[in-house]
Amino acid sequence: MELLYFKNFPDFELLDTGDGFRLERWGDIILSRPDPQIIWPKTLPAADWHRAHAVFVAGHGGEKGKWKINKPVPDRWTIAFNRIKFYLHLSPFKHTGLFAEQAANWEWMLKEISNSKFPIPNITSGTANPHQSQQLKILNLFAYTGGATVVLAKAGAQVTHVDASKPSLNWASENCKLNQLPQTAVRWILDDAAKFAKREAKRGARYDGIIMDPPAFGRSPSGKVWKFNEHLPELLNDCVKLLSPDARFLLVNGYATNSSALALQNLLEDATKNLQGKITFGELCLKQNSGRMISTGIFARWSRA
Protein backbone atom coordinates (compact mmCIF):
# COMPACT_ATOMS: atom_id res chain seq x y z
CA MET A 1 0.00 0.00 0.00
CA GLU A 2 1.33 3.44 -0.96
CA LEU A 3 1.13 6.80 0.76
CA LEU A 4 0.85 9.04 -2.30
CA TYR A 5 1.75 12.73 -2.25
CA PHE A 6 2.83 15.24 -4.89
CA LYS A 7 6.46 16.11 -5.51
CA ASN A 8 6.21 19.53 -7.16
CA PHE A 9 3.47 22.06 -6.41
CA PRO A 10 5.11 25.27 -5.12
CA ASP A 11 1.87 27.27 -5.06
CA PHE A 12 0.42 25.01 -2.35
CA GLU A 13 1.85 24.43 1.11
CA LEU A 14 0.51 22.55 4.11
CA LEU A 15 2.03 24.75 6.78
CA ASP A 16 0.77 22.96 9.89
CA THR A 17 -1.99 20.75 11.27
CA GLY A 18 -3.49 20.33 14.71
CA ASP A 19 -6.53 20.55 16.96
CA GLY A 20 -8.90 19.67 14.14
CA PHE A 21 -7.54 22.18 11.59
CA ARG A 22 -5.19 22.50 8.62
CA LEU A 23 -3.15 25.65 7.98
CA GLU A 24 -2.58 25.94 4.21
CA ARG A 25 -1.04 28.40 1.76
CA TRP A 26 -2.77 28.68 -1.62
CA GLY A 27 -0.57 31.04 -3.61
CA ASP A 28 -0.44 34.20 -1.49
CA ILE A 29 -3.55 33.33 0.54
CA ILE A 30 -3.30 31.45 3.86
CA LEU A 31 -6.37 29.55 5.02
CA SER A 32 -7.33 27.62 8.15
CA ARG A 33 -9.86 24.86 7.50
CA PRO A 34 -11.35 22.16 9.75
CA ASP A 35 -10.39 18.52 9.34
CA PRO A 36 -11.92 16.16 11.93
CA GLN A 37 -9.22 13.50 11.53
CA ILE A 38 -6.56 15.86 12.89
CA ILE A 39 -6.67 14.89 16.55
CA TRP A 40 -3.08 15.82 17.45
CA PRO A 41 -1.94 19.27 18.73
CA LYS A 42 -0.64 22.09 16.55
CA THR A 43 3.11 22.40 16.04
CA LEU A 44 3.54 26.00 14.95
CA PRO A 45 2.96 28.85 17.42
CA ALA A 46 -0.32 30.74 17.55
CA ALA A 47 1.26 33.71 15.76
CA ASP A 48 1.67 31.59 12.61
CA TRP A 49 -1.95 30.45 12.72
CA HIS A 50 -3.08 34.07 13.18
CA ARG A 51 -1.55 34.86 9.77
CA ALA A 52 -4.53 33.14 8.11
CA HIS A 53 -6.48 35.39 5.78
CA ALA A 54 -9.63 33.37 6.49
CA VAL A 55 -10.79 30.65 8.86
CA PHE A 56 -13.70 28.33 8.14
CA VAL A 57 -15.91 28.07 11.22
CA ALA A 58 -18.09 24.98 11.36
CA GLY A 59 -21.80 25.43 12.00
CA HIS A 60 -23.60 24.15 15.08
CA GLY A 61 -27.18 23.14 15.78
CA GLY A 62 -28.11 22.81 12.14
CA GLU A 63 -26.47 26.07 11.09
CA LYS A 64 -24.17 26.08 8.07
CA GLY A 65 -20.50 26.79 8.48
CA LYS A 66 -19.00 30.01 7.13
CA TRP A 67 -15.72 31.73 6.45
CA LYS A 68 -14.43 34.26 8.97
CA ILE A 69 -12.39 36.78 6.97
CA ASN A 70 -9.43 38.24 8.89
CA LYS A 71 -7.61 39.84 5.94
CA PRO A 72 -8.82 40.78 2.45
CA VAL A 73 -9.30 37.74 0.19
CA PRO A 74 -10.04 38.20 -3.53
CA ASP A 75 -13.36 36.84 -4.71
CA ARG A 76 -11.28 34.79 -7.13
CA TRP A 77 -7.53 34.28 -7.37
CA THR A 78 -5.18 32.00 -9.34
CA ILE A 79 -2.48 29.49 -8.50
CA ALA A 80 -0.31 27.39 -10.81
CA PHE A 81 0.87 23.80 -11.15
CA ASN A 82 3.64 23.43 -13.75
CA ARG A 83 2.50 26.61 -15.52
CA ILE A 84 -1.10 25.37 -15.50
CA LYS A 85 -3.36 27.88 -13.79
CA PHE A 86 -6.48 27.37 -11.71
CA TYR A 87 -9.08 29.76 -10.36
CA LEU A 88 -9.74 29.47 -6.62
CA HIS A 89 -12.68 30.77 -4.62
CA LEU A 90 -13.83 30.40 -1.02
CA SER A 91 -16.85 28.12 -1.32
CA PRO A 92 -19.61 27.83 1.32
CA PHE A 93 -18.48 24.24 1.97
CA LYS A 94 -14.95 25.08 3.23
CA HIS A 95 -13.35 24.20 -0.12
CA THR A 96 -11.42 26.34 -2.62
CA GLY A 97 -12.38 24.57 -5.87
CA LEU A 98 -9.20 22.49 -5.99
CA PHE A 99 -7.98 19.46 -4.05
CA ALA A 100 -4.22 19.96 -3.86
CA GLU A 101 -3.53 16.31 -3.05
CA GLN A 102 -4.73 15.42 -6.56
CA ALA A 103 -1.47 16.88 -7.91
CA ALA A 104 0.09 13.51 -7.02
CA ASN A 105 -2.34 11.85 -9.42
CA TRP A 106 -1.66 14.48 -12.09
CA GLU A 107 2.07 13.74 -11.87
CA TRP A 108 1.40 10.01 -12.15
CA MET A 109 -1.03 10.31 -15.07
CA LEU A 110 1.37 12.49 -17.05
CA LYS A 111 3.99 9.76 -16.73
CA GLU A 112 1.52 7.04 -17.69
CA ILE A 113 0.34 8.73 -20.88
CA SER A 114 3.81 9.57 -22.11
CA ASN A 115 5.11 6.79 -24.37
CA SER A 116 6.53 6.25 -27.84
CA LYS A 117 3.09 6.76 -29.43
CA PHE A 118 2.20 9.78 -27.34
CA PRO A 119 5.15 11.93 -26.22
CA ILE A 120 3.47 14.66 -24.17
CA PRO A 121 4.19 18.37 -24.62
CA ASN A 122 6.56 19.99 -22.19
CA ILE A 123 3.94 21.61 -19.94
CA THR A 124 6.68 22.98 -17.69
CA SER A 125 7.99 25.23 -20.46
CA GLY A 126 4.62 25.54 -22.20
CA THR A 127 5.95 24.37 -25.57
CA ALA A 128 3.87 21.95 -27.65
CA ASN A 129 5.27 18.79 -29.15
CA PRO A 130 5.01 18.92 -32.97
CA HIS A 131 5.74 15.18 -33.33
CA GLN A 132 2.74 13.94 -31.36
CA SER A 133 1.53 10.91 -33.31
CA GLN A 134 -1.84 10.38 -31.68
CA GLN A 135 -4.26 12.15 -29.37
CA LEU A 136 -5.22 10.10 -26.35
CA LYS A 137 -8.87 10.13 -25.28
CA ILE A 138 -9.45 10.57 -21.54
CA LEU A 139 -12.73 10.24 -19.63
CA ASN A 140 -13.01 12.27 -16.42
CA LEU A 141 -16.07 11.30 -14.34
CA PHE A 142 -17.33 13.36 -11.37
CA ALA A 143 -14.85 15.86 -12.79
CA TYR A 144 -15.68 18.83 -10.50
CA THR A 145 -13.79 22.02 -11.45
CA GLY A 146 -11.51 20.22 -13.87
CA GLY A 147 -8.09 19.93 -12.24
CA ALA A 148 -7.24 16.68 -14.06
CA THR A 149 -9.12 17.83 -17.17
CA VAL A 150 -6.95 20.91 -17.58
CA VAL A 151 -3.68 19.11 -16.81
CA LEU A 152 -4.33 16.33 -19.32
CA ALA A 153 -5.78 18.62 -21.99
CA LYS A 154 -2.75 20.88 -21.63
CA ALA A 155 -0.60 17.80 -22.23
CA GLY A 156 -2.41 17.23 -25.53
CA ALA A 157 -5.11 14.71 -24.60
CA GLN A 158 -8.74 15.04 -25.70
CA VAL A 159 -10.78 14.99 -22.48
CA THR A 160 -14.45 14.17 -21.95
CA HIS A 161 -15.41 16.00 -18.75
CA VAL A 162 -18.55 14.71 -16.99
CA ASP A 163 -20.21 16.28 -13.97
CA ALA A 164 -23.82 16.66 -12.81
CA SER A 165 -23.24 20.16 -11.38
CA LYS A 166 -23.65 23.10 -13.75
CA PRO A 167 -21.65 25.49 -11.50
CA SER A 168 -18.75 23.01 -11.36
CA LEU A 169 -18.87 22.59 -15.13
CA ASN A 170 -18.77 26.37 -15.60
CA TRP A 171 -15.84 26.65 -13.18
CA ALA A 172 -13.94 23.95 -15.11
CA SER A 173 -14.66 25.75 -18.38
CA GLU A 174 -13.23 28.96 -16.90
CA ASN A 175 -10.09 27.06 -15.88
CA CYS A 176 -9.69 25.87 -19.48
CA LYS A 177 -10.10 29.40 -20.82
CA LEU A 178 -7.56 30.63 -18.27
CA ASN A 179 -5.06 28.21 -19.82
CA GLN A 180 -5.96 29.20 -23.39
CA LEU A 181 -6.98 25.68 -24.33
CA PRO A 182 -8.80 25.31 -27.66
CA GLN A 183 -12.53 24.59 -27.47
CA THR A 184 -11.93 21.19 -29.11
CA ALA A 185 -9.66 20.06 -26.25
CA VAL A 186 -12.56 19.22 -23.92
CA ARG A 187 -16.00 17.72 -24.50
CA TRP A 188 -18.35 19.01 -21.79
CA ILE A 189 -21.07 16.67 -20.49
CA LEU A 190 -23.63 17.82 -17.88
CA ASP A 191 -24.96 14.45 -16.77
CA ASP A 192 -25.04 11.71 -14.17
CA ALA A 193 -21.61 10.05 -14.46
CA ALA A 194 -22.83 6.46 -13.99
CA LYS A 195 -25.60 6.87 -16.60
CA PHE A 196 -23.22 8.45 -19.07
CA ALA A 197 -20.64 5.66 -18.66
CA LYS A 198 -23.31 3.02 -19.25
CA ARG A 199 -24.52 4.76 -22.40
CA GLU A 200 -20.97 5.13 -23.69
CA ALA A 201 -20.36 1.40 -23.16
CA LYS A 202 -23.47 0.56 -25.18
CA ARG A 203 -22.31 2.92 -27.93
CA GLY A 204 -18.96 1.14 -28.09
CA ALA A 205 -16.97 4.23 -27.08
CA ARG A 206 -13.34 3.70 -26.04
CA TYR A 207 -10.98 5.74 -23.90
CA ASP A 208 -7.23 5.53 -23.29
CA GLY A 209 -7.52 6.66 -19.69
CA ILE A 210 -10.35 6.99 -17.16
CA ILE A 211 -10.48 9.01 -13.93
CA MET A 212 -13.29 8.98 -11.40
CA ASP A 213 -13.79 10.85 -8.14
CA PRO A 214 -17.17 9.57 -6.94
CA PRO A 215 -18.60 11.06 -3.75
CA ALA A 216 -19.59 8.98 -0.75
CA PHE A 217 -23.19 10.12 -1.32
CA GLY A 218 -24.84 12.26 -3.95
CA ARG A 219 -27.87 12.92 -6.13
CA SER A 220 -28.09 13.24 -9.89
CA PRO A 221 -30.02 16.12 -11.52
CA SER A 222 -32.98 13.71 -11.81
CA GLY A 223 -32.84 12.97 -8.07
CA LYS A 224 -31.31 9.50 -8.33
CA VAL A 225 -29.25 8.66 -5.24
CA TRP A 226 -25.58 7.67 -5.54
CA LYS A 227 -24.01 5.56 -2.77
CA PHE A 228 -20.29 4.81 -3.07
CA ASN A 229 -20.21 1.23 -1.81
CA GLU A 230 -23.49 0.28 -3.45
CA HIS A 231 -23.04 1.75 -6.93
CA LEU A 232 -19.28 1.85 -7.53
CA PRO A 233 -18.91 -1.84 -8.58
CA GLU A 234 -21.34 -1.47 -11.50
CA LEU A 235 -19.78 1.82 -12.60
CA LEU A 236 -16.31 0.32 -12.47
CA ASN A 237 -17.36 -2.66 -14.60
CA ASP A 238 -18.87 -0.27 -17.18
CA CYS A 239 -15.65 1.75 -17.22
CA VAL A 240 -13.49 -1.32 -17.84
CA LYS A 241 -15.60 -1.95 -20.97
CA LEU A 242 -14.72 1.58 -22.10
CA LEU A 243 -10.95 1.02 -22.02
CA SER A 244 -9.27 0.92 -25.41
CA PRO A 245 -6.85 -1.90 -26.33
CA ASP A 246 -3.96 0.52 -25.72
CA ALA A 247 -5.43 2.13 -22.59
CA ARG A 248 -2.89 3.60 -20.19
CA PHE A 249 -4.74 3.82 -16.88
CA LEU A 250 -7.92 3.67 -14.81
CA LEU A 251 -7.94 5.65 -11.57
CA VAL A 252 -10.50 5.56 -8.74
CA ASN A 253 -10.41 8.08 -5.88
CA GLY A 254 -12.55 7.93 -2.76
CA TYR A 255 -13.32 10.67 -0.25
CA ALA A 256 -15.18 10.51 3.07
CA THR A 257 -16.30 6.92 2.59
CA ASN A 258 -16.54 4.01 4.99
CA SER A 259 -14.60 1.95 2.47
CA SER A 260 -10.84 1.32 2.48
CA ALA A 261 -7.98 1.41 0.02
CA LEU A 262 -7.74 -2.37 0.30
CA ALA A 263 -11.42 -2.71 -0.62
CA LEU A 264 -10.86 -0.50 -3.68
CA GLN A 265 -7.87 -2.63 -4.64
CA ASN A 266 -9.91 -5.84 -4.40
CA LEU A 267 -12.73 -4.32 -6.46
CA LEU A 268 -10.38 -3.02 -9.16
CA GLU A 269 -8.49 -6.31 -9.23
CA ASP A 270 -11.69 -8.23 -10.00
CA ALA A 271 -12.88 -5.68 -12.57
CA THR A 272 -9.59 -5.79 -14.50
CA LYS A 273 -8.82 -9.51 -14.13
CA ASN A 274 -8.87 -9.99 -17.92
CA LEU A 275 -6.52 -7.06 -18.58
CA GLN A 276 -2.74 -7.07 -18.54
CA GLY A 277 -1.40 -4.46 -16.18
CA LYS A 278 -0.66 -3.69 -12.58
CA ILE A 279 -2.68 -2.30 -9.68
CA THR A 280 -1.44 0.06 -7.00
CA PHE A 281 -3.51 1.38 -4.11
CA GLY A 282 -3.22 3.36 -0.94
CA GLU A 283 -3.96 6.66 0.73
CA LEU A 284 -3.84 10.05 -0.97
CA CYS A 285 -1.90 12.38 1.31
CA LEU A 286 -0.69 15.89 1.95
CA LYS A 287 2.76 16.37 3.44
CA GLN A 288 3.29 19.32 5.72
CA ASN A 289 6.55 21.25 6.04
CA SER A 290 7.63 19.27 9.11
CA GLY A 291 7.38 16.01 7.12
CA ARG A 292 4.20 14.82 8.82
CA MET A 293 1.60 13.47 6.41
CA ILE A 294 -2.18 13.48 6.62
CA SER A 295 -4.52 11.24 4.67
CA THR A 296 -7.14 12.99 2.55
CA GLY A 297 -8.68 9.99 0.78
CA ILE A 298 -8.07 6.58 -0.76
CA PHE A 299 -7.21 5.47 -4.28
CA ALA A 300 -6.71 2.42 -6.45
CA ARG A 301 -5.35 2.53 -9.98
CA TRP A 302 -4.73 0.14 -12.83
CA SER A 303 -2.02 0.91 -15.34
CA ARG A 304 -0.63 -0.82 -18.39
CA ALA A 305 2.38 -2.99 -17.49
C-alpha positions, 0 to 999 in steps of 0.5 A: 500500500502506498502513501501518495503525495505530490512532488512539485506544487510550489503554489500550495503548502501545508504549513501545519496541522493540529486541533482539528484544523489545517493551515494551508497556503494557496498562492499568497492566501493562507487559510485555516480549515477544519479537518476532523481526523486531525486529533493531534496538537498544533506544532507552529505557534499561535502567531503563525496560525493568526496569519490566516487570511480566512478561517472556516468556522463549522456550523452548530445546531443545524447552522451552516459553516461560514468563512471568517475573513481576517484579511482581504481575500479576492473573490477569485484568485489564481495558483499554478501547477507546472505553468497550469493555472487554476481559479480558486474561490472560497466556497460555502463548503470550506473548499477552494475549488481544488484538491491539492492532493490530486497533484500527485495523481496528475504527476502520475497520469502524465507519466503514464500517458507519455510513451513512444506513441504519445510523447506529451508536450513539455507543460513545464515550459509551455511548448507543444510537441510537434511530433505527437503521433496520436491524441489520447482520449481521456474520460473524467467522471465526477470531474468537479472544477476540472483539475485533471481535465486541464492538466491532461488537456494541456498535455495534448489529450482530448478529455471528456469532462462529466459532472452533474453540477452546472456550476462546477462545469462552468468553473472547469470551463473557466479554468480551461479558458484561463489556460488558453486551451482550444474549445476542441480540447474538452467535451463538456457533459452535464450528466449523471456520471454512472448513466453516461458511462453506461450509455458510452459502453453501449455505444462502443466508445473507447478511452485511453484513460479513465479518472473517477472521483465519486462522492460517498453520497450524492444525487443526480439532476434527476434525483437519483441517489448515488451511494459509493459502496453500493453503486461503484462496482457497476460503474467500475465494470462499465468503465473497464468496458470503455478502455481501449486496447492501448489504454494507459490507466484507470484511476479511482479516488474515494473521499469521506467513505466508509470503504478502504484502500484495500477494498478498492484494490480488491474491487479493481483487481476483480474488474480488470482480471482480464486485462494485462497491467498492474494495480497500486492502491493506498492513501492520498496524502498531503505532506506538511513542512515538518514532514508529517503526512495526513490522509485525505482519501483513498485510491486504487489505480490500474495501469498498463504494465 
